[in-house]
């Protein structure tokens, strides 16, 4: 008999399936107003949502910018919002003296040079990470501003003087940036004018150059216009003949191509041999393994290359690294703005509805954090599924490799009552898996073909934890509930078949009360768990499932208990033996079954789909604003079905019980 053990390493997750078939955590799902589908923001193709940038804000000063400030090119224009060019930390304006700073001004700028004395105090940009590794400040690149101390006390600086110095430092940064980018702007303007001239000459050639051709069978003469480019851009045939451009139909020569490659190689070698600053840069082969000091791991490349006293060693270079490097061109960087995005549902947009899922406010400081939901906090509209859709979680999980038992906890997050139930799901994996599933066509015609009890699909790199960004590969198990009325005819050897009638097993409907405020529950010691749930034993459930009939349902679900806004469900899954489930199968089906079984056994995670059915109408789930559809008279209740996927780590040898 299997031994019972507990483990905390394994875990189980519950994912919700959006309308594109992608499983995602509930925190990344959205429910549009009055919609019968879910959308998610997971990075899967094709996406179920789209984003639009409404505004942007600076993470340092929290000032917001709209489309009218597009001239800033996505950066904060304030002089106090600057980054260190080495480690990308936030740089702050500090006051230093020449005695407390050993850096010298290596940039000779006639407009910004100041006469430093021993007692002169200057304001510079200094990296906020200077206490650990980075010791950069803007004095090395010539951006500094003398500061005048207070006349009453030499240790004090007036606020007006600080504001003036801050403005002057911002002006210096802007001037130095424009001066540095002047050559690039001139090159761009020259390239633009050249392309404009090329386009004009091409249009002139189209208008002036014509050729006349006459067909030999008729006397009709056709005049066509052919594009002709000037000879100053492309050589003519005469020029090509003088330059040995004779090979090929276009006039290009293989010898000319080889000469061009050799010339580029010589230029590359000459460029690598030129010294950078005062030091030569030796060539390092990419085939030689290099070693980096452990203290330089996860450090920006600029910090390694441009920091003084660098500790980077290489097995191929014997020369010592320089103590100081040229940093006069490293200017303080402006802080990039963070966009404020609105999100919309693609399916709702395709049907002509707005489908707004998330709409932020322009001002990041606007909002009331004391409100219960996110609708009045920092969003104009927030349709997160965590505020509308009931939350399903795994409380206890027990497994021995082929039998799995789950205790699911379903809670109501809304302020109104919700009626719901669990049922089997028709989810077969993502859409790419549906197209490649050879057993997909057999789901609708079970009476005419040999029935396969389970079919599986591989969910690759699905996100299960958005906080830690944990992704797993899970084998999707497709259970089909089987009725006890199984007929078999084994007397006739020629027609030895087994007919299995499937049935849809679902739980009873439970009514969950409105959710209470979590702050009101603080200090209460009473347990909200019913007695049936507290006495639920996973080992006993698996033992009963093992002793049950062979023709019982492989997937069984039932309601254990409920209290206020929480309900608990029991889900038991049995993985049958494919050889005993069916009497006869075709060669194709047996091959598919064996490959599915081998791939399933090699997977560390398993997954099973369920359907969360929520009743609409009659006072149930009124916060969703979903309109009730016209149904048949025998079943007047309207249910919305959301597919959920339970993902858990597979355990093969021993019976493991995990309490989450």
C-alpha positions as CSV (number, residue, x, y, z in Angstrom):
1,X,0.0,0.0,0.0
2,X,1.3,3.5,-0.8
3,X,2.7,5.5,2.1
4,X,1.2,8.8,3.0
5,X,3.7,11.8,3.0
6,X,3.4,15.5,3.0
7,X,5.5,17.9,0.8
8,X,5.7,21.6,0.4
9,X,7.7,21.7,-2.8
10,X,4.9,20.6,-5.1
11,X,2.1,23.1,-5.7
12,X,-1.2,23.5,-7.6
13,X,-2.4,26.4,-9.6
14,X,-5.8,27.4,-11.1
15,X,-5.8,29.2,-14.5
16,X,-8.7,30.8,-16.3
17,X,-9.0,30.4,-20.1
18,X,-9.7,33.5,-22.2
19,X,-11.7,33.7,-25.4
20,X,-8.5,32.9,-27.5
21,X,-7.9,29.6,-25.6
22,X,-4.9,30.9,-23.5
23,X,-4.8,29.9,-19.8
24,X,-3.8,32.7,-17.5
25,X,-3.9,33.5,-13.8
26,X,-7.0,35.3,-12.6
27,X,-5.0,38.5,-11.7
28,X,-4.1,38.8,-15.5
29,X,-7.7,38.3,-16.7
30,X,-10.4,40.9,-17.5
31,X,-14.1,40.8,-17.8
32,X,-15.7,43.4,-20.1
33,X,-19.0,44.9,-19.1
34,X,-22.0,42.7,-20.0
35,X,-19.7,40.3,-21.7
36,X,-19.9,36.5,-21.8
37,X,-16.2,35.9,-22.3
38,X,-12.9,36.5,-20.5
39,X,-9.8,38.4,-21.8
40,X,-6.3,38.2,-20.6
41,X,-3.0,40.1,-20.9
42,X,-0.7,37.1,-21.1
43,X,1.9,37.2,-23.8
44,X,0.5,34.5,-26.1
45,X,-0.4,34.5,-29.8
46,X,-3.0,35.5,-30.9
47,X,-3.6,38.0,-28.1
48,X,-7.0,38.5,-26.7
49,X,-6.5,42.2,-25.8
50,X,-5.0,45.3,-27.3
51,X,-3.4,48.3,-25.6
52,X,-3.4,52.1,-26.4
53,X,-1.2,54.7,-24.8
54,X,-3.3,57.5,-23.3
55,X,-0.6,59.5,-21.4
56,X,2.8,59.1,-19.7
57,X,4.3,60.1,-16.4
58,X,7.7,60.5,-14.9
59,X,8.5,57.9,-12.2
60,X,10.7,60.4,-10.4
61,X,8.6,63.6,-10.1
62,X,5.3,61.9,-11.0
63,X,4.3,64.6,-13.4
64,X,2.1,63.4,-16.3
65,X,2.4,64.3,-19.9
66,X,-0.2,63.9,-22.7
67,X,0.0,64.1,-26.5
68,X,0.6,67.9,-26.5
69,X,4.1,67.3,-25.0
70,X,5.3,64.9,-27.7
71,X,8.2,67.2,-28.4
72,X,9.9,65.8,-25.3
73,X,10.4,62.5,-27.2
74,X,9.3,60.4,-24.3
75,X,11.6,61.9,-21.7
76,X,11.0,64.1,-18.7
77,X,12.2,67.7,-19.4
78,X,12.7,68.7,-15.7
79,X,16.3,69.3,-14.7
80,X,16.0,67.3,-11.5
81,X,15.1,64.1,-13.4
82,X,18.4,62.7,-14.6
83,X,20.0,59.2,-14.7
84,X,23.6,58.1,-14.2
85,X,25.1,57.2,-17.6
86,X,27.0,54.3,-16.1
87,X,24.6,52.3,-13.8
88,X,21.3,54.0,-14.8
89,X,20.6,55.0,-11.2
90,X,18.8,58.2,-10.4
91,X,21.2,61.1,-10.2
92,X,20.6,63.9,-7.7
93,X,22.0,67.4,-7.4
94,X,24.6,67.7,-4.7
95,X,27.0,70.5,-3.6
96,X,30.7,69.6,-3.5
97,X,33.9,71.4,-3.1
98,X,37.2,71.0,-4.8
99,X,38.8,69.7,-1.6
100,X,36.2,66.9,-1.3
101,X,36.3,65.8,-4.9
102,X,39.4,64.5,-6.8
103,X,37.8,64.5,-10.2
104,X,39.0,67.1,-12.7
105,X,37.2,68.7,-15.5
106,X,38.2,66.9,-18.7
107,X,36.0,68.8,-21.0
108,X,37.1,72.2,-22.4
109,X,34.0,74.2,-23.1
110,X,34.5,77.9,-23.4
111,X,30.8,78.6,-22.6
112,X,30.7,76.5,-19.4
113,X,34.2,76.7,-18.0
114,X,34.4,78.1,-14.5
115,X,37.4,79.2,-12.5
116,X,37.5,76.7,-9.7
117,X,39.3,77.7,-6.5
118,X,40.0,75.8,-3.4
119,X,37.0,77.2,-1.5
120,X,34.5,77.2,-4.4
121,X,31.3,75.2,-3.9
122,X,29.8,73.8,-7.1
123,X,26.5,71.9,-7.7
124,X,26.8,68.8,-9.8
125,X,24.8,65.7,-10.7
126,X,25.9,62.7,-8.6
127,X,24.9,59.1,-8.9
128,X,22.6,57.9,-6.2
129,X,24.5,54.6,-6.1
130,X,27.8,56.3,-5.1
131,X,27.8,54.6,-1.6
132,X,28.2,51.1,-3.2
133,X,30.1,51.0,-6.5
134,X,29.4,54.0,-8.8
135,X,31.3,57.2,-8.1
136,X,30.2,59.2,-11.2
137,X,29.3,62.8,-11.1
138,X,28.8,65.4,-13.8
139,X,32.0,67.3,-13.0
140,X,33.9,64.8,-15.2
141,X,31.9,65.9,-18.2
142,X,32.0,69.6,-17.4
143,X,28.4,70.1,-16.2
144,X,28.7,72.1,-12.9
145,X,27.4,75.3,-11.6
146,X,29.0,77.5,-8.8
147,X,26.8,78.1,-5.9
148,X,26.7,81.1,-3.5
149,X,26.2,80.3,0.2
150,X,24.1,82.3,2.6
151,X,25.6,85.6,3.8
152,X,24.5,84.9,7.4
153,X,25.8,81.3,7.6
154,X,28.4,79.7,5.3
155,X,26.9,76.2,5.9
156,X,23.4,77.2,4.6
157,X,22.2,77.6,1.0
158,X,19.1,79.6,0.3
159,X,16.2,78.0,-1.6
160,X,16.3,80.6,-4.3
161,X,19.9,79.8,-5.0
162,X,19.2,76.1,-5.2
163,X,16.4,76.7,-7.7
164,X,18.6,78.9,-9.8
165,X,21.4,76.4,-9.8
166,X,19.0,73.6,-10.7
167,X,17.8,75.6,-13.7
168,X,21.3,76.4,-14.9
169,X,22.3,72.7,-14.7
170,X,19.3,71.8,-16.8
171,X,20.3,74.4,-19.4
172,X,23.9,73.1,-19.5
173,X,22.6,69.5,-20.0
174,X,20.4,70.7,-22.9
175,X,23.2,72.7,-24.6
176,X,25.8,69.9,-24.2
177,X,23.3,67.3,-25.6
178,X,22.5,69.5,-28.6
179,X,26.2,70.1,-29.2
180,X,26.9,66.4,-29.1
181,X,24.0,65.5,-31.4
182,X,24.9,68.3,-33.9
183,X,27.0,66.1,-36.1
184,X,24.3,63.4,-36.2
185,X,21.6,66.0,-37.1
186,X,23.8,67.4,-39.9
187,X,24.4,63.9,-41.2
188,X,20.7,63.2,-41.2
189,X,19.9,66.5,-43.0
190,X,22.5,65.7,-45.6
191,X,21.1,62.2,-46.1
192,X,17.5,63.6,-46.3
193,X,18.5,66.1,-49.0
194,X,20.3,63.5,-51.0
195,X,17.3,61.2,-50.9
196,X,15.0,64.1,-51.9
197,X,17.3,64.9,-54.9
198,X,17.3,61.2,-55.9
199,X,13.5,61.2,-55.8
200,X,13.2,64.3,-57.9
201,X,15.7,63.0,-60.5
202,X,13.8,59.7,-60.7
203,X,10.6,61.6,-61.4
204,X,12.3,63.6,-64.1
205,X,13.6,60.5,-65.7
206,X,10.1,58.9,-65.7
207,X,8.8,62.0,-67.5
208,X,11.5,62.5,-70.1
209,X,12.8,59.0,-71.0
210,X,10.6,57.0,-73.5
211,X,11.2,54.1,-75.8
212,X,9.2,53.1,-78.9
213,X,8.7,49.5,-79.8
214,X,6.9,48.0,-82.9
215,X,5.5,44.5,-82.9
216,X,6.5,42.5,-86.0
217,X,3.0,41.1,-86.7
218,X,1.1,44.3,-86.6
219,X,1.8,47.9,-87.5
220,X,0.8,49.2,-84.0
221,X,3.4,51.2,-82.3
222,X,3.5,51.3,-78.5
223,X,5.3,54.0,-76.6
224,X,6.3,53.0,-73.0
225,X,8.0,55.0,-70.3
226,X,10.9,53.4,-68.5
227,X,12.5,54.7,-65.3
228,X,16.0,56.1,-65.8
229,X,18.2,57.2,-62.9
230,X,21.0,59.8,-63.3
231,X,24.5,58.6,-63.9
232,X,25.8,60.3,-60.8
233,X,24.0,57.8,-58.7
234,X,24.4,54.6,-60.8
235,X,27.3,54.0,-63.3
236,X,26.4,53.7,-67.0
237,X,27.5,50.7,-69.1
238,X,30.4,52.7,-70.5
239,X,31.6,53.5,-67.0
240,X,31.2,49.9,-66.0
241,X,33.3,48.7,-68.9
242,X,36.1,51.1,-67.9
243,X,36.0,49.7,-64.3
244,X,35.9,46.0,-65.3
245,X,32.2,45.6,-64.5
246,X,31.5,43.1,-67.2
247,X,30.4,39.9,-65.5
248,X,26.8,39.1,-65.1
249,X,23.7,40.3,-66.9
250,X,23.6,43.4,-64.7
251,X,27.2,44.3,-65.4
252,X,28.6,43.5,-61.9
253,X,31.9,41.6,-61.6
254,X,32.9,38.9,-59.2
255,X,36.4,40.4,-59.1
256,X,35.0,43.7,-58.0
257,X,33.0,42.0,-55.2
258,X,36.1,40.2,-53.9
259,X,38.1,43.4,-54.0
260,X,35.4,45.1,-52.0
261,X,35.4,42.3,-49.3
262,X,39.2,42.5,-49.0
263,X,39.1,46.3,-48.7
264,X,36.5,46.1,-45.9
265,X,38.7,43.5,-44.1
266,X,41.7,45.9,-44.2
267,X,39.6,48.8,-42.9
268,X,38.3,46.6,-40.1
269,X,41.8,45.5,-39.0
270,X,43.0,49.1,-39.2
271,X,40.2,50.3,-37.1
272,X,40.8,47.7,-34.4
273,X,44.5,48.6,-34.2
274,X,43.8,52.3,-33.6
275,X,44.1,53.3,-29.9
276,X,41.0,54.4,-28.0
277,X,42.0,57.5,-26.0
278,X,45.5,56.7,-24.6
279,X,45.3,53.0,-24.6
280,X,45.3,50.3,-27.2
281,X,42.4,47.8,-27.5
282,X,43.8,44.3,-28.1
283,X,41.9,41.8,-30.2
284,X,40.2,39.1,-28.2
285,X,39.1,35.9,-30.0
286,X,35.6,34.8,-29.4
287,X,36.6,31.2,-29.2
288,X,38.7,31.8,-26.0
289,X,36.8,31.5,-22.8
290,X,36.7,34.6,-20.7
291,X,36.3,34.9,-17.0
292,X,34.5,37.7,-15.2
293,X,34.9,38.6,-11.6
294,X,31.8,37.5,-9.6
295,X,31.3,41.0,-8.3
296,X,30.5,42.2,-11.9
297,X,27.6,39.8,-12.5
298,X,24.3,41.6,-13.2
299,X,26.1,44.9,-13.7
300,X,25.5,47.1,-16.8
301,X,28.0,46.9,-19.6
302,X,28.7,50.6,-19.4
303,X,29.6,50.3,-15.7
304,X,32.1,47.5,-16.5
305,X,33.8,49.3,-19.4
306,X,33.8,52.8,-18.1
307,X,34.2,52.5,-14.4
308,X,37.7,53.3,-12.9
309,X,39.6,50.5,-11.3
310,X,37.6,47.9,-13.2
311,X,38.1,44.2,-12.2
312,X,37.5,42.5,-15.5
313,X,40.1,39.8,-16.3
314,X,40.5,37.8,-19.5
315,X,42.5,34.6,-20.0
316,X,43.6,35.8,-23.5
317,X,44.9,39.3,-22.6
318,X,48.0,39.8,-20.4
319,X,48.0,43.6,-20.3
320,X,46.7,45.2,-17.2
321,X,43.5,47.2,-17.3
322,X,43.7,51.0,-17.2
323,X,43.0,52.8,-13.9
324,X,41.2,55.8,-15.5
325,X,39.1,56.0,-18.6
326,X,37.7,58.9,-20.7
327,X,34.2,59.9,-19.4
328,X,34.0,63.4,-20.7
329,X,31.3,62.5,-23.2
330,X,29.1,60.7,-20.7
331,X,26.3,63.2,-20.1
332,X,23.5,62.8,-17.6
333,X,20.6,60.9,-19.2
334,X,17.0,62.1,-19.0
335,X,14.5,59.8,-17.3
336,X,12.2,58.0,-19.8
337,X,8.5,58.4,-19.2
338,X,6.3,55.4,-18.3
339,X,3.2,55.1,-20.4
340,X,-0.3,54.9,-19.0
341,X,-2.1,52.4,-21.2
342,X,-5.7,51.6,-21.7
343,X,-6.7,48.0,-22.6
344,X,-9.5,46.7,-24.8
345,X,-11.0,43.3,-25.6
346,X,-10.4,42.3,-29.3
347,X,-13.5,40.2,-29.4
348,X,-15.7,43.0,-28.2
349,X,-14.2,45.4,-30.7
350,X,-14.8,43.0,-33.5
351,X,-18.5,43.0,-32.6
352,X,-18.7,46.8,-32.6
353,X,-18.6,47.4,-28.9
354,X,-16.0,49.5,-27.0
355,X,-14.7,46.6,-25.0
356,X,-12.8,48.9,-22.5
357,X,-11.1,46.8,-19.9
358,X,-8.7,49.2,-18.3
359,X,-8.7,53.0,-18.5
360,X,-6.2,54.9,-16.4
361,X,-6.4,58.4,-15.1
362,X,-4.0,61.0,-16.6
363,X,-2.6,62.1,-13.2
364,X,-0.9,59.3,-11.4
365,X,-1.5,61.0,-8.0
366,X,-5.2,61.2,-8.5
367,X,-7.3,58.6,-6.8
368,X,-8.6,57.4,-3.4
369,X,-6.8,54.3,-2.0
370,X,-9.4,53.9,0.8
371,X,-12.0,52.6,-1.7
372,X,-12.7,48.9,-1.8
373,X,-12.5,48.3,-5.5
374,X,-10.3,49.7,-8.1
375,X,-13.0,51.7,-10.0
376,X,-12.4,54.8,-8.0
377,X,-8.7,54.4,-7.1
378,X,-6.3,55.1,-10.0
379,X,-8.4,54.1,-12.9
380,X,-11.3,55.6,-14.7
381,X,-12.5,52.0,-15.4
382,X,-11.1,48.8,-14.1
383,X,-12.7,45.5,-15.3
384,X,-10.2,43.2,-13.7
385,X,-11.6,39.7,-13.3
386,X,-10.5,39.6,-9.6
387,X,-13.4,42.0,-8.8
388,X,-16.1,40.2,-10.7
389,X,-15.4,36.6,-11.5
390,X,-15.5,34.0,-8.6
391,X,-12.0,33.0,-7.5
392,X,-11.2,29.3,-7.6
393,X,-8.2,28.0,-5.6
394,X,-6.8,24.6,-4.6
395,X,-6.9,24.1,-0.8
396,X,-5.8,20.5,-0.6
397,X,-4.2,18.3,-3.3
398,X,-3.6,14.6,-3.1
399,X,-2.0,12.4,-5.7
400,X,-0.3,9.1,-6.2
401,X,0.6,9.3,-9.9
402,X,-2.6,8.0,-11.4
403,X,-5.3,9.1,-9.0
404,X,-5.7,12.8,-8.0
405,X,-8.0,14.4,-5.5
406,X,-8.6,18.1,-5.1
407,X,-10.4,20.2,-2.6
408,X,-11.4,23.4,-4.5
409,X,-12.3,26.6,-2.7
410,X,-14.6,29.0,-4.6
411,X,-15.2,32.5,-3.2
412,X,-17.5,35.3,-4.3
413,X,-15.7,38.7,-4.7
414,X,-18.8,40.7,-5.6
415,X,-21.2,42.6,-3.4
416,X,-24.2,40.5,-4.6
417,X,-25.1,36.9,-4.4
418,X,-23.8,34.4,-7.0
419,X,-25.2,31.0,-8.0
420,X,-22.6,28.7,-9.6
421,X,-21.7,25.1,-10.1
422,X,-18.8,23.0,-11.6
423,X,-19.1,20.9,-14.7
424,X,-16.9,19.1,-17.2
425,X,-15.2,21.3,-19.8
426,X,-14.8,20.9,-23.6
427,X,-11.5,22.7,-23.5
428,X,-8.9,20.9,-25.6
429,X,-5.9,23.2,-25.3
430,X,-4.8,26.3,-27.3
431,X,-6.0,26.8,-30.9
432,X,-2.8,25.5,-32.4
433,X,-3.3,22.2,-30.5
434,X,-6.9,22.0,-31.7
435,X,-5.8,22.1,-35.3
436,X,-3.2,19.4,-34.8
437,X,-5.3,17.1,-32.7
438,X,-6.1,14.0,-34.7
439,X,-8.8,13.0,-32.1
440,X,-10.6,16.3,-32.3
441,X,-13.0,15.1,-35.0
442,X,-14.0,12.1,-32.9
443,X,-15.5,14.2,-30.1
444,X,-18.8,14.8,-31.9
445,X,-19.2,11.3,-33.4
446,X,-18.6,8.9,-30.5
447,X,-21.3,6.5,-31.6
448,X,-19.8,5.8,-35.0
449,X,-16.1,5.6,-34.1
450,X,-14.1,3.7,-31.5
451,X,-14.1,5.9,-28.4
452,X,-10.8,6.9,-26.8
453,X,-11.3,7.8,-23.1
454,X,-8.7,10.5,-22.8
455,X,-6.8,12.6,-25.2
456,X,-4.1,15.0,-24.1
457,X,-2.4,18.2,-25.4
458,X,0.8,19.9,-24.2
459,X,0.5,23.4,-22.8
460,X,3.9,24.8,-23.3
461,X,5.4,27.6,-21.2
462,X,2.2,28.7,-19.5
463,X,2.4,31.4,-16.9
464,X,1.2,30.1,-13.5
465,X,2.6,32.7,-11.1
466,X,2.6,36.3,-12.3
467,X,4.6,37.5,-9.3
468,X,7.6,35.2,-9.8
469,X,7.0,34.8,-13.5
470,X,7.0,31.0,-13.2
471,X,6.2,29.1,-16.4
472,X,5.7,25.4,-16.7
473,X,5.0,22.8,-19.4
474,X,1.8,20.9,-18.5
475,X,0.2,17.8,-20.0
476,X,-3.5,18.5,-20.5
477,X,-5.7,15.5,-19.5
478,X,-9.1,15.4,-21.2
479,X,-11.5,13.3,-19.0
480,X,-14.8,11.9,-20.3
481,X,-17.3,10.8,-17.7
482,X,-18.5,7.2,-18.4
483,X,-21.9,5.8,-17.5
484,X,-22.4,2.5,-15.7
485,X,-24.7,1.2,-18.5
486,X,-21.8,-0.2,-20.6
487,X,-22.7,-2.8,-23.2
488,X,-20.1,-5.3,-24.5
489,X,-20.5,-8.1,-27.0
490,X,-17.5,-10.4,-26.8
491,X,-19.2,-13.5,-28.2
492,X,-18.8,-12.4,-31.8
493,X,-15.1,-12.3,-32.6
494,X,-15.5,-10.4,-35.9
495,X,-17.4,-7.5,-34.2
496,X,-15.8,-7.4,-30.8
497,X,-16.5,-3.8,-29.8
498,X,-17.3,-1.9,-26.6
499,X,-19.8,0.9,-26.7
500,X,-19.3,3.5,-24.0
501,X,-22.1,6.1,-23.4
502,X,-20.8,9.3,-22.0
503,X,-22.7,11.5,-19.5
504,X,-22.1,15.0,-18.2
505,X,-21.6,14.9,-14.5
506,X,-21.9,18.3,-12.7
507,X,-22.3,19.5,-9.2
508,X,-25.3,20.9,-7.6
509,X,-25.8,24.6,-7.7
510,X,-24.7,26.6,-4.7
511,X,-25.6,30.1,-3.7
512,X,-22.8,32.3,-2.4
513,X,-23.6,35.4,-0.4
514,X,-22.1,38.8,-0.9
515,X,-18.4,39.2,0.1
516,X,-17.7,41.0,3.3
517,X,-15.1,43.6,3.8
518,X,-11.8,42.0,4.8
519,X,-11.1,44.7,7.4
520,X,-14.3,43.8,9.2
521,X,-13.0,40.2,9.6
522,X,-9.8,41.3,11.4
523,X,-9.7,40.0,15.0
524,X,-12.3,37.3,14.6
525,X,-11.2,33.9,15.7
526,X,-14.2,31.9,14.5
527,X,-13.5,29.5,11.6
528,X,-15.7,29.9,8.6
529,X,-15.0,26.3,7.4
530,X,-17.9,23.9,7.6
531,X,-17.6,20.6,9.5
532,X,-17.8,18.5,6.4
533,X,-14.9,20.4,4.9
534,X,-12.8,20.2,8.1
535,X,-13.2,16.4,8.2
536,X,-12.4,15.9,4.5
537,X,-9.5,13.5,4.1
538,X,-7.7,13.2,0.8
539,X,-6.3,9.7,1.5
540,X,-9.8,8.3,2.2
541,X,-11.1,9.8,-1.0
542,X,-8.4,8.3,-3.1
543,X,-8.9,4.9,-1.3
544,X,-12.6,4.9,-2.1
545,X,-11.9,5.8,-5.7
546,X,-9.5,2.9,-6.0
547,X,-12.0,0.4,-4.7
548,X,-14.8,1.7,-6.9
549,X,-16.2,0.1,-10.1
550,X,-14.0,0.0,-13.2
551,X,-16.8,1.6,-15.2
552,X,-17.3,4.5,-12.8
553,X,-16.6,8.1,-13.9
554,X,-13.0,9.0,-14.3
555,X,-13.9,12.5,-13.2
556,X,-16.2,13.0,-10.3
557,X,-17.2,16.3,-8.7
558,X,-19.5,17.2,-5.8
559,X,-20.2,20.0,-3.5
560,X,-18.8,19.4,0.0
561,X,-20.1,22.4,1.8
562,X,-20.5,26.2,1.8
563,X,-20.6,29.0,4.3
564,X,-21.5,32.6,3.5
565,X,-19.5,33.7,0.4
566,X,-17.3,30.5,0.1
567,X,-18.0,27.0,-1.2
568,X,-15.8,23.9,-1.3
569,X,-15.9,21.3,-4.0
570,X,-14.4,17.8,-4.3
571,X,-12.8,16.8,-7.6
572,X,-11.4,13.3,-8.1
573,X,-9.6,12.3,-11.3
574,X,-8.6,8.8,-12.2
575,X,-6.3,8.1,-15.1
576,X,-7.4,4.7,-16.6
577,X,-5.3,2.1,-18.4
578,X,-5.8,2.6,-22.1
579,X,-5.5,-1.2,-22.8
580,X,-8.5,-2.0,-20.5
581,X,-10.6,1.0,-21.4
582,X,-11.4,-0.2,-24.9
583,X,-11.7,-3.7,-26.3
584,X,-10.6,-2.9,-29.9
585,X,-8.9,0.1,-31.4
586,X,-7.5,0.8,-34.8
587,X,-3.8,1.0,-35.5
588,X,-3.8,4.8,-35.8
589,X,-5.6,5.3,-32.5
590,X,-3.3,2.9,-30.7
591,X,-0.3,4.7,-32.0
592,X,-1.7,8.1,-30.9
593,X,-2.6,6.7,-27.5
594,X,0.9,5.3,-26.9
595,X,2.6,8.6,-28.0
596,X,0.2,10.5,-25.7
597,X,0.9,8.2,-22.8
598,X,4.7,8.5,-23.2
599,X,4.6,12.3,-23.5
600,X,2.3,12.4,-20.5
601,X,4.5,10.4,-18.3
602,X,7.6,12.5,-19.1
603,X,5.8,15.7,-18.1
604,X,6.4,17.1,-14.6
605,X,3.1,18.9,-14.5
606,X,-0.5,17.8,-15.3
607,X,-3.5,19.9,-16.1
608,X,-7.3,19.2,-16.2
609,X,-10.0,21.5,-17.5
610,X,-13.2,22.3,-15.7
611,X,-16.1,24.5,-16.4
612,X,-17.2,27.2,-13.9
613,X,-20.8,27.9,-14.7
614,X,-22.4,31.0,-13.2
615,X,-26.1,31.6,-13.3
616,X,-27.3,34.9,-14.8
617,X,-30.6,36.4,-13.9
618,X,-32.9,36.0,-10.9
619,X,-30.6,38.2,-8.7
620,X,-27.5,36.2,-9.5
621,X,-24.3,37.9,-10.6
622,X,-25.9,41.3,-11.2
623,X,-22.5,43.1,-11.0
624,X,-21.5,41.7,-14.4
625,X,-24.5,43.5,-16.1
626,X,-24.9,40.5,-18.4
627,X,-28.4,40.3,-20.1
628,X,-30.3,37.1,-19.7
629,X,-30.8,35.2,-23.0
630,X,-34.1,33.6,-24.1
631,X,-33.9,29.9,-23.3
632,X,-36.2,26.9,-23.7
633,X,-39.1,26.5,-21.3
634,X,-37.8,23.2,-19.8
635,X,-34.5,24.9,-18.7
636,X,-35.2,28.6,-17.9
637,X,-31.9,29.2,-16.1
638,X,-29.2,30.9,-18.0
639,X,-25.6,30.0,-17.2
640,X,-22.3,31.5,-18.4
641,X,-19.5,29.0,-18.6
642,X,-15.8,29.9,-18.0
643,X,-13.1,27.3,-18.5
644,X,-10.6,26.9,-15.7
645,X,-7.5,24.7,-15.8
646,X,-6.0,23.1,-12.7
647,X,-2.3,22.6,-13.0
648,X,-0.3,20.5,-10.5
649,X,3.0,18.9,-10.2
650,X,2.9,15.2,-10.9
651,X,4.0,12.7,-8.3
652,X,4.6,9.1,-9.4
653,X,5.9,6.9,-6.6
654,X,4.2,7.8,-3.4
655,X,0.9,9.3,-2.2
656,X,1.5,13.0,-1.5
657,X,-0.9,15.4,0.2
658,X,-0.3,19.1,-0.2
659,X,-2.2,21.7,1.9
660,X,-2.1,25.1,0.3
